[in-house]
Amino acid sequence: MSKLKLKTETKCQHTDTIDQLMPEGCIHYSKKLCASCNAFIGWNKSPKTLEEKDRRTKLISDLKELNLSSFERSFVTSIDTVMHLTPKQDEVWKRICDKYNKM
């Protein structure tokens, strides 16, 4: 049985790109295409996703200034670079933010 590889990004020799909004209800916000050959380059993050990440980054910075337990500090540091939290991570994150009145 051969393994099917899905190619999510196409590399072309061009440098100019365009962003194309996806239809309402699509899982992706927009896609980046080559302006010359229309090749798919990748997916763009939605403004909402970027705002949530910026907000969480600010909260993480604020929390690091507090007297967190070693677990809390380790957890907060570990999610600093994560774009989307798992349901369990989100639960712990909300609990820490609630504890320190940061939400």
Secondary structure, DSSP 8 states (H G I E B T S, - for coil): ------------S---EEEEE--TT-SSSEEEEETTT--EEEEE--HHHHHHHHHHHHHHHHHHTS---HHHHHHHHHTTT-SS--HHHHHHHHHHHHHTT--
